[in-house]
Amino acid sequence: MPEADRTPSFGRVSNVESYREFVLPSLQETRAVVTLAPAKPTGLADLGVPLVDTTMVKKGRAHEFPQLLTDGAIGRRFQDLRVIGIKTDEAGVVSAKFFIQFEVFGDNTAAPTNGVGFEAALFAGAEQLGALLSSSSLFLPYASFWYPNRFVFEVPVADFDRAERLEFIAKPEEVRIV
């Protein structure tokens, strides 16, 4: 006997059969590689860098890249990703820091309150140097607007000396469509 013939005619018994789990759209992990090259210690005034004779600088840039949703649509855009590595002496202590700066745009997507942020890895050739540099969230309070972001990470001086590139990893996260 066909299934339709065995179904009672008194209507729906429960709402369970029409329940569908609401799934938030998710951003895919996206990576951008920034090649680091020795640079002059100029244009660093807004970073407050103590400039001494031994100050060394490495810079790199990626102009723009999208972070796609799992369905292939653009969910977030990153622009003007700048990496500035600085090794300098402050009060007799040599330190090395990497500044990661970029603008981010939520392409009709709203970030969760507690987002996942990004990670970055320094490389010398194929070798990853040290631990991942990690941020727990981005400054992206509303969708459809560009926001500047700036982060600083202290790294071992030896890692600064060997670093040739930085891999920026925009981590996957659930977002809301606006």
trRosetta pair geometry for C-beta under 8 A, 3 or more apart (Angstrom, degrees):
i j d omega theta_ij theta_ji phi_ij phi_ji
1 5 5.0 -108 173 80 100 129
1 6 5.9 108 114 -51 119 101
2 5 4.9 93 66 2 81 104
2 6 7.6 -162 97 -4 46 87
3 6 6.0 -66 -155 38 36 106
3 7 6.8 45 151 -36 69 101
4 7 5.9 -46 -152 15 36 116
8 13 7.8 79 53 -59 125 109
12 15 7.4 61 149 -78 132 48
12 17 7.2 -139 -148 47 106 122
12 18 7.7 -10 -145 -19 147 119
14 17 6.7 115 81 -1 81 86
15 18 5.6 -66 -164 49 65 102
15 19 6.1 85 136 -49 83 94
16 19 5.6 -42 -151 7 35 121
24 174 4.0 68 98 -173 129 115
24 175 6.7 168 164 59 110 30
24 176 6.4 -59 -142 -83 111 60
25 69 5.0 -18 171 -151 118 128
25 70 6.8 -161 -164 28 73 94
25 71 7.1 -60 -137 1 111 110
25 75 6.8 -168 129 -109 123 134
25 109 7.2 -104 82 -118 124 120
25 174 7.1 135 80 -152 37 66
25 175 5.8 -37 82 63 89 83
25 176 7.8 129 37 -115 92 18
25 177 5.9 66 11 -45 134 102
26 69 6.7 122 77 -155 39 72
26 70 5.1 39 67 -24 90 117
26 172 5.8 29 168 -179 108 102
26 173 6.8 -166 -149 102 78 21
26 174 5.1 -45 -95 -93 80 59
26 175 7.2 137 -113 12 29 77
27 30 7.6 -66 164 -11 102 108
27 67 5.1 22 -167 142 120 115
27 68 7.2 139 -152 87 67 32
27 69 6.0 -62 -97 -99 49 52
27 70 7.8 -153 -118 -33 6 72
27 75 4.8 -144 -96 85 91 144
27 76 6.0 -2 -114 8 141 118
27 109 7.6 126 -62 140 107 166
27 170 7.2 -73 144 137 132 109
27 172 5.5 -174 89 -141 71 55
27 173 5.5 8 40 49 108 65
27 174 7.9 -158 10 -81 75 14
27 175 6.0 60 -30 -14 100 120
28 67 6.9 -171 60 -178 68 75
28 68 5.2 -2 30 76 118 84
28 69 7.0 109 -12 178 87 10
28 70 5.9 130 -60 -83 94 58
28 172 5.8 -24 -145 -100 22 102
29 169 6.5 -12 -168 -172 100 93
29 170 6.8 161 -156 84 47 62
29 171 6.0 -17 -110 -138 85 37
29 172 4.9 -58 -51 -39 72 91
30 65 6.7 172 158 135 128 117
30 66 7.4 -129 -132 107 161 47
30 67 4.3 -137 6 -114 145 78
30 68 6.9 127 -75 16 121 73
30 169 7.5 155 80 -156 44 47
30 170 4.4 -2 58 53 95 112
31 167 5.8 -10 -165 -177 111 100
31 168 6.8 149 -156 79 54 54
31 169 5.3 -14 -101 -102 82 69
31 170 7.6 -154 -72 21 34 73
32 62 4.7 113 164 166 129 175
32 65 4.9 -178 -85 21 126 158
32 78 7.1 -127 -14 82 151 141
32 81 6.2 107 103 45 148 166
32 167 7.5 158 78 -158 39 54
32 168 4.6 -12 59 58 91 108
32 170 7.8 46 -3 -13 99 100
33 62 7.4 128 73 -78 36 130
33 165 5.8 3 -174 176 95 129
33 166 7.5 157 -156 82 51 45
33 167 5.5 -23 -102 -104 72 73
33 168 7.7 -163 -78 19 22 76
34 60 3.9 124 161 123 96 125
34 61 6.5 103 -142 -3 108 5
34 62 5.2 -100 -85 -29 89 100
34 81 6.4 -125 -74 118 130 112
34 83 4.8 123 119 6 152 132
34 165 6.3 158 82 -162 49 75
34 166 4.7 -11 60 60 104 92
34 167 7.7 -174 22 -82 73 25
34 168 6.4 55 -11 -18 111 107
35 60 5.2 -179 79 -129 41 126
35 164 7.1 -30 -151 155 71 73
35 165 5.1 -39 -109 -102 48 97
36 58 4.3 35 175 160 110 120
36 59 6.9 151 -145 72 69 15
36 60 4.5 -82 -87 -33 51 125
36 83 6.5 -75 -91 101 97 125
36 85 6.3 27 -150 4 136 130
36 163 5.6 13 55 128 157 97
36 164 5.9 -178 53 179 96 22
36 165 5.7 -168 4 -89 86 32
36 166 6.3 78 -45 -14 113 91
37 58 6.5 160 74 -154 21 78
37 59 6.5 -35 60 63 73 66
37 60 6.6 118 8 -77 74 82
38 56 7.3 -60 -134 -170 95 93
38 57 7.1 98 -163 82 56 61
38 58 5.9 -48 -93 -99 39 72
39 57 4.6 -70 72 110 88 107
39 58 6.3 124 10 -132 94 20
39 59 4.1 21 -21 9 154 111
39 84 8.0 -76 55 -133 145 81
40 57 6.8 -5 100 56 15 133
41 44 6.0 -46 -175 3 70 138
41 49 7.1 -137 -165 115 106 144
41 51 5.5 143 140 -126 136 108
41 55 4.9 59 -93 112 158 124
41 56 7.7 -116 -63 -130 112 9
41 57 4.8 159 -85 -21 69 131
41 86 7.7 89 -121 -127 99 99
44 47 4.9 -55 -174 40 78 116
44 49 4.3 -19 143 22 130 134
44 51 7.2 136 70 -68 128 109
44 57 7.2 -131 -61 -104 139 140
44 84 7.3 164 -109 175 99 146
44 86 7.1 108 -140 -94 145 138
45 48 7.7 42 177 -66 38 34
45 49 7.9 -89 -86 31 22 87
47 84 7.1 -120 -69 99 160 147
47 86 7.3 159 128 -24 147 156
47 99 6.2 -92 -121 -56 132 159
49 55 7.0 97 157 -146 117 140
49 86 5.5 -114 -123 -158 129 158
49 88 6.2 141 -173 -19 93 161
50 55 7.6 -167 100 -82 60 125
50 88 5.5 157 72 145 83 138
50 89 7.2 -93 102 81 122 51
50 90 4.8 129 29 -97 147 90
51 55 5.2 -72 -141 -5 57 161
51 88 7.2 -80 -102 -129 31 137
52 55 5.3 130 51 -33 61 94
52 88 6.2 127 27 -162 98 93
52 89 5.2 -46 45 51 153 102
54 87 8.0 -73 137 117 87 92
54 88 7.2 137 93 -136 81 51
54 89 5.8 51 66 -11 121 117
54 94 7.8 -62 117 -110 135 112
55 86 6.9 -19 -165 -165 96 91
55 87 7.0 161 -154 86 47 57
55 88 4.3 6 -111 -103 87 97
55 89 7.6 -113 -69 15 70 73
56 86 7.4 154 82 -155 53 43
56 87 4.4 1 54 54 99 105
56 88 7.6 -165 28 -66 57 61
56 160 7.6 125 88 145 119 120
57 84 6.8 -27 -161 -168 99 87
57 85 6.7 144 -161 81 47 63
57 86 5.6 -7 -105 -103 75 70
57 87 7.9 -151 -67 26 36 69
58 83 7.9 -22 113 120 88 96
58 84 7.5 154 82 -160 53 39
58 85 3.9 0 55 54 99 116
58 160 7.4 178 11 -171 129 81
58 163 6.6 159 87 88 167 109
59 82 7.3 -22 -162 -169 94 90
59 83 6.8 153 -155 87 45 63
59 84 5.4 -4 -105 -108 82 69
59 85 7.4 -150 -66 24 40 73
60 82 7.6 159 86 -155 48 48
60 83 4.7 -3 59 56 92 108
60 165 7.2 114 -107 -130 170 59
60 166 6.5 169 62 25 142 104
61 80 7.3 -33 -158 -158 107 53
61 81 6.6 146 -158 84 54 62
61 82 5.2 -11 -104 -104 87 67
61 83 7.3 -160 -72 22 42 73
62 65 6.3 -19 149 -14 124 116
62 78 7.8 29 99 114 114 115
62 81 4.2 -1 56 58 94 117
62 168 7.2 -127 22 23 145 135
63 79 7.1 -18 161 -154 53 64
63 80 6.6 0 -148 -80 45 47
63 81 7.7 -60 -8 27 7 79
64 77 6.7 -6 -166 -177 99 103
64 78 6.8 166 -149 90 51 57
64 79 4.7 -2 -104 -111 89 73
64 80 7.4 7 -70 -29 73 51
65 77 7.6 169 90 -155 33 63
65 78 5.5 -7 61 60 77 101
65 81 7.6 -19 20 -9 104 133
66 74 4.5 -71 -160 -128 138 106
66 75 7.9 114 176 37 95 54
66 76 7.1 141 -164 81 63 48
66 77 5.3 -37 -106 -103 69 72
66 78 7.6 176 -96 20 20 73
66 107 7.6 2 -141 -17 104 150
67 74 7.6 93 65 -157 44 67
67 75 5.9 -65 100 67 83 90
67 76 4.2 -6 53 65 113 99
67 77 7.3 -154 16 -77 76 25
67 78 6.9 69 -26 -16 100 101
67 170 4.7 -98 -95 114 133 150
68 72 5.8 -21 -175 -146 129 29
68 73 6.7 142 -156 75 80 28
68 74 6.1 -63 -105 -100 63 43
68 75 6.3 91 -172 7 21 94
69 72 6.9 -34 72 34 77 22
69 73 4.9 0 36 62 118 81
69 74 7.4 51 -3 114 87 5
69 75 4.1 111 -55 -49 87 123
69 109 7.6 169 -74 -74 114 146
69 175 7.7 -101 -104 45 102 120
74 77 6.6 21 176 -63 123 90
74 107 4.9 -9 120 84 96 169
75 106 7.8 -29 159 -157 64 63
75 107 5.8 -179 -178 58 14 104
75 108 7.9 -94 -137 69 51 76
75 109 4.7 27 -169 -18 83 155
75 175 6.0 145 -179 42 124 151
76 104 6.4 -4 -180 -173 107 98
76 105 6.7 158 -162 81 58 54
76 106 5.7 -28 -109 -113 84 48
76 107 5.9 -152 -82 10 24 92
76 109 6.2 -76 -61 59 81 129
76 140 7.8 -17 -134 -137 121 160
76 170 7.2 -166 89 -180 130 146
76 175 7.7 178 -47 -69 110 161
77 104 7.1 160 84 -156 52 50
77 105 4.3 -5 56 55 100 106
77 107 5.8 87 -17 -47 95 111
78 81 5.8 30 149 -57 116 110
78 102 5.3 -6 -167 169 98 140
78 103 7.3 145 -160 79 49 52
78 104 5.5 -18 -103 -103 68 76
78 105 7.9 -162 -71 21 26 75
78 168 7.9 -169 148 127 166 143
78 170 6.7 -148 -37 -67 138 138
79 102 6.7 140 67 -173 42 86
79 103 4.6 -25 65 66 97 102
79 104 7.6 180 21 -81 75 30
79 105 7.0 37 -6 -8 114 110
79 146 7.1 -34 38 -134 132 121
80 101 7.7 -38 124 117 91 88
80 102 6.0 159 85 -137 64 60
80 103 5.6 42 47 12 106 99
81 100 7.5 -15 -166 -169 85 84
81 101 7.5 157 -153 86 40 49
81 102 4.3 -3 -100 -94 64 119
81 168 6.0 -92 -169 -15 148 169
82 99 7.7 -5 110 108 91 95
82 100 7.7 161 84 -154 52 39
82 101 4.7 -13 60 64 98 98
82 102 6.9 173 18 -72 65 63
83 98 6.3 -11 -168 -171 93 105
83 99 7.2 159 -155 81 42 57
83 100 5.7 -7 -105 -104 77 70
83 101 7.9 -178 -76 25 33 70
83 166 5.0 168 -124 34 167 148
83 168 7.9 -149 -62 -58 121 113
84 98 7.1 156 81 -156 44 55
84 99 4.5 -5 58 53 97 105
84 101 7.4 14 5 6 104 111
85 96 6.9 4 -176 -174 95 95
85 97 7.3 176 -149 92 53 42
85 98 4.8 -21 -98 -100 78 81
85 99 7.8 -163 -74 21 32 67
85 160 5.7 165 176 -142 124 93
85 163 6.4 168 -91 77 167 143
86 96 7.1 175 89 -148 46 53
86 97 5.5 -10 58 60 91 85
86 98 7.8 166 17 -87 66 35
86 99 7.4 29 -1 -7 108 102
87 94 6.8 19 180 -177 90 97
87 95 7.3 -162 -142 97 57 36
87 96 4.4 -15 -97 -99 85 88
87 157 6.2 90 -133 -136 121 86
87 160 5.0 137 -67 134 116 153
87 161 7.5 42 -62 -63 161 71
88 94 7.3 -166 105 -141 24 63
88 95 6.9 -17 62 58 64 73
89 92 6.8 9 -178 -110 103 12
89 93 6.9 151 -154 71 63 31
89 94 5.2 -35 -93 -88 74 68
90 93 6.0 -31 68 62 70 84
90 95 6.5 -29 24 20 107 114
94 157 5.9 38 125 -94 111 143
95 154 6.2 -46 -177 -141 113 110
95 157 7.3 -125 -144 -72 22 95
96 154 6.9 113 80 -161 56 64
96 155 5.2 -58 102 70 107 81
96 156 6.9 11 49 112 126 20
96 157 4.8 149 -17 -102 123 53
96 159 7.0 177 96 68 147 83
96 160 3.5 -123 -158 -39 150 147
96 161 8.0 -100 -90 -28 155 67
97 152 5.5 3 180 -174 121 102
97 153 6.6 155 -157 79 70 40
97 154 5.2 -40 -97 -98 81 59
97 155 7.1 145 -108 15 28 78
98 120 7.7 -139 114 109 141 144
98 122 7.4 -165 -47 -73 160 121
98 133 6.9 -80 70 -88 128 165
98 152 7.2 163 83 -152 43 54
98 153 5.1 -13 58 60 91 95
98 155 6.0 33 -7 -8 105 124
98 160 7.7 -169 -54 -103 93 91
98 163 8.0 -114 -79 160 131 177
98 166 7.1 146 -168 -93 148 145
99 150 6.6 -13 -171 -166 101 92
99 151 7.2 155 -156 82 53 46
99 152 5.1 -22 -100 -99 71 80
100 120 6.0 -161 -81 -42 155 161
100 133 7.4 146 -19 118 139 141
100 150 7.5 159 83 -152 50 44
100 151 4.8 -12 59 61 96 99
100 152 7.8 -178 19 -81 69 32
100 153 7.3 25 -5 1 107 108
100 166 7.6 -152 -97 150 110 155
100 168 7.1 146 -153 -105 131 112
101 148 7.3 -8 -169 -171 93 93
101 149 6.9 171 -149 90 49 59
101 150 4.7 -1 -106 -107 90 79
101 151 7.6 -175 -73 25 49 61
102 148 7.7 171 97 -150 32 54
102 149 5.6 -9 64 58 73 100
103 146 4.9 11 173 -174 122 105
103 147 6.6 157 -156 75 71 32
103 148 5.4 -41 -97 -93 79 55
103 149 7.1 153 -105 12 26 80
104 138 5.5 -24 49 177 166 139
104 139 7.7 140 44 70 119 63
104 140 5.5 -66 102 -82 122 116
104 146 7.2 150 73 -149 29 58
104 147 5.7 -27 60 61 79 86
104 149 5.9 23 -1 -10 111 127
105 144 7.4 21 -176 -139 90 21
105 145 6.8 -155 -133 93 77 21
105 146 4.8 -32 -81 -90 97 66
105 147 7.6 154 -82 13 47 69
106 109 4.8 -124 -175 72 93 69
106 110 6.2 69 165 -93 154 30
106 111 6.1 -121 -94 -29 133 88
106 140 5.4 117 -45 179 111 120
106 142 7.1 -150 42 120 134 39
106 143 4.0 -100 106 -125 123 60
106 144 6.3 -55 83 -22 83 38
106 145 7.2 7 37 39 90 60
106 175 7.5 -179 -150 -157 109 138
106 178 7.7 77 129 -2 116 130
107 143 7.7 -49 75 -166 11 93
107 144 7.3 70 -135 -88 25 60
108 143 5.8 52 -141 172 17 131
108 144 6.0 46 -73 -65 49 98
108 177 6.2 13 141 -157 95 72
108 178 5.1 -142 -166 53 60 89
109 143 5.6 171 70 -119 25 117
109 175 4.1 29 179 146 117 142
109 176 6.7 142 -161 70 65 41
109 177 6.0 -39 -102 -100 70 47
109 178 6.6 -162 -89 -2 15 91
110 142 7.0 -39 -118 -152 92 40
110 143 4.6 -76 -72 -44 68 109
110 175 6.3 155 68 -174 44 88
110 176 4.5 -19 55 62 102 100
110 177 7.9 -108 13 -25 82 3
110 178 5.5 101 -32 -57 98 107
111 115 4.8 -19 175 -76 116 130
111 137 7.9 122 151 -161 137 95
111 138 6.7 -127 -123 63 168 104
111 140 4.6 82 0 92 143 118
111 143 7.9 162 -8 -74 66 74
111 173 7.4 33 -145 108 83 138
111 175 6.1 -45 -100 -119 41 97
112 115 5.4 146 62 -78 80 64
112 173 6.7 -126 16 165 114 120
112 174 6.5 52 -40 82 128 82
112 175 7.0 -126 -29 -106 78 48
112 176 7.6 113 -74 -14 67 95
114 136 7.9 -39 -170 155 78 105
114 137 6.7 -101 -159 -81 41 129
115 136 7.6 130 84 144 67 59
115 137 4.3 110 59 -131 93 85
115 138 5.8 -47 91 25 152 80
115 140 7.2 45 -30 48 161 113
115 173 5.8 43 -155 -175 80 169
116 136 7.3 -82 -160 -167 29 49
116 137 7.3 96 39 -93 10 58
116 171 4.6 -102 120 93 123 130
116 172 7.4 7 61 79 157 41
116 173 4.4 -170 14 -77 117 122
117 134 6.9 94 104 177 133 71
117 135 3.9 -150 -173 102 135 77
117 136 4.8 141 -18 127 142 9
117 137 4.8 -76 -65 -54 95 16
117 138 5.8 155 -116 -38 57 69
117 171 6.5 37 80 25 51 123
118 134 7.6 -166 98 -144 46 51
118 135 5.4 19 49 48 74 105
118 138 7.0 63 -17 -68 99 102
118 168 6.4 -6 174 -174 134 83
118 169 6.0 153 -169 81 79 58
118 170 5.4 -40 -109 -103 104 47
118 171 6.0 -173 -110 -6 40 88
119 132 4.6 -11 -169 175 116 127
119 133 6.7 140 -166 75 58 53
119 134 4.9 -15 -109 -101 81 78
119 135 7.7 -163 -78 24 39 66
119 169 4.4 -13 65 62 87 117
119 171 6.3 75 -3 -56 94 109
120 132 6.9 139 64 -169 37 74
120 133 4.3 -22 63 62 94 108
120 134 7.7 -165 23 -70 66 39
120 153 7.5 -163 63 3 123 156
120 166 5.5 3 -178 -180 112 107
120 167 6.6 163 -156 80 59 50
120 168 5.3 -17 -105 -105 94 56
120 169 6.6 -173 -81 16 39 80
121 128 5.3 -39 178 -140 123 110
121 129 7.8 143 175 47 74 64
121 132 5.4 -47 -80 -112 85 74
121 133 7.2 -174 -75 17 33 81
121 166 7.0 158 78 -157 40 59
121 167 4.8 -7 56 53 93 102
121 169 7.2 42 -4 -16 96 118
122 128 7.2 110 76 -162 52 61
122 129 4.3 -46 96 57 103 111
122 130 6.5 29 48 43 113 103
122 133 7.5 68 -24 -16 91 115
122 155 6.8 54 -10 -136 154 159
122 159 5.7 92 90 173 150 109
122 163 4.4 -56 -169 -116 119 114
122 165 7.6 154 -155 86 52 43
122 166 5.6 -29 -98 -101 61 75
123 126 7.0 -36 -168 -150 120 12
123 127 6.5 145 -156 77 73 45
123 128 5.7 -45 -97 -100 78 49
123 129 6.4 180 -100 -1 21 90
123 163 7.1 85 59 -142 33 66
123 164 6.2 -59 99 56 75 87
123 165 5.0 -16 59 66 104 89
123 166 7.4 174 15 -90 81 26
123 167 6.5 53 -17 -16 120 103
124 127 5.2 -18 65 66 82 103
124 129 5.8 74 -7 -52 96 116
124 162 4.0 -38 -77 156 144 103
124 163 6.3 -93 -67 -95 83 26
124 164 5.4 105 -122 -1 50 102
125 164 6.8 68 -38 29 43 145
129 155 7.7 56 124 -173 116 131
129 159 4.3 139 156 -138 129 97
129 162 6.0 158 -93 86 142 118
129 163 6.1 -102 31 -83 155 81
130 155 6.1 -177 35 -150 168 99
130 156 6.2 171 -79 17 134 108
130 159 4.9 -17 -17 -95 126 150
132 169 7.9 -42 -151 33 124 134
133 151 8.0 136 154 128 116 128
133 153 4.3 -26 -140 -110 124 171
133 155 7.5 -57 -76 -73 116 108
135 138 7.3 84 117 -72 128 58
135 151 5.3 -84 -78 -110 135 154
138 147 7.8 122 152 86 97 125
138 149 5.7 -52 -155 -97 82 151
139 147 5.2 -137 112 146 90 132
139 148 7.5 -3 77 86 130 46
139 149 5.1 171 33 -97 99 89
140 147 5.5 -172 -98 40 55 142
140 149 8.0 -26 -47 -63 82 123
141 147 7.1 127 16 -86 77 154
142 145 5.5 35 86 25 101 126
143 178 4.2 -171 61 -9 160 149
144 178 6.6 -108 -18 76 111 147
155 159 4.6 -96 157 79 117 130
155 160 5.7 141 87 -53 113 85
155 163 7.8 51 114 -46 159 138
156 159 4.6 93 64 1 86 103
156 160 7.3 -150 97 -5 47 83
157 160 5.5 -50 -153 33 38 115
157 161 6.4 40 151 -22 67 104
158 161 5.6 -51 -149 33 33 114
158 162 6.5 16 158 -6 65 111
159 162 6.1 -67 -145 46 30 100
159 163 6.0 47 157 -48 68 103
160 163 5.9 -43 -142 9 26 118
163 166 7.1 20 -175 -62 121 81
